[in-house]
């Protein structure tokens, strides 16, 4: 999937990412982290982590592959 993104200009890719971004929540896995819902990249940086509330914790990510910002939820 990432090889196909190399043929798209950076500006076009940013526009697509901006159109796709949504408040979608993905599951957070301690093994895989937050996997990007757009390009399936596991190379997603955690930009912020919230406190544990009960048995859940929110984390915010930015994908290094496509630039998508998304939220994940980790459950204990």
C-alpha positions in Angstrom: 0.0 0.0 0.0 2.8 2.5 0.9 4.4 1.9 -2.6 1.2 3.1 -4.3 1.4 6.3 -2.2 4.8 7.2 -3.6 3.2 8.0 -7.0 0.9 10.6 -5.5 2.2 14.1 -4.9 2.6 15.2 -1.4 0.0 18.0 -1.8 -2.6 15.7 -3.3 -2.0 13.2 -0.5 -2.4 15.9 2.2 -5.7 17.0 0.6 -6.9 13.4 0.6 -5.9 13.0 4.2 -7.7 16.2 5.2 -10.9 15.0 3.5 -10.7 11.6 5.1 -9.9 12.6 8.7 -12.8 11.9 11.0 -13.3 11.3 14.7 -13.0 7.6 14.1 -11.6 5.6 17.0 -9.4 2.5 16.5 -8.3 -0.1 19.0 -4.9 0.3 20.6 -2.8 -2.8 21.0 0.2 -2.8 23.3 1.9 -5.0 20.7 1.0 -3.2 17.5 0.1 0.3 18.8 -2.4 2.3 16.9 -2.7 1.1 13.3 -3.7 3.8 10.8 -7.2 3.2 9.6 -6.3 4.7 6.1 -3.0 3.1 5.1 -2.7 0.4 7.7 0.7 1.6 8.8 2.0 0.6 12.2 4.4 3.5 12.2 2.1 5.9 14.0 3.5 8.3 16.6 1.6 8.8 19.8 1.1 12.6 20.1 -0.8 12.6 23.4 -2.1 10.1 26.0 -5.0 10.7 28.4 -5.2 9.3 31.9 -6.8 6.0 32.7 -10.5 6.4 33.2 -11.8 3.2 34.6 -10.4 0.5 32.4 -9.9 2.7 29.3 -7.3 5.2 28.1 -7.4 7.5 25.0 -4.3 8.0 22.9 -3.9 10.4 20.0 -1.7 9.5 17.0 -0.2 10.8 13.8 0.6 8.4 11.0 4.1 8.7 9.6 2.9 7.1 6.4 0.0 9.3 5.3 -0.2 12.0 8.0 -3.6 11.1 9.3 -4.4 12.1 12.9 -6.6 9.7 14.8 -7.6 8.5 18.2 -7.2 5.1 19.7 -8.6 3.6 22.9 -6.7 1.1 25.0 -8.6 -1.1 27.4 -7.2 -3.0 30.3 
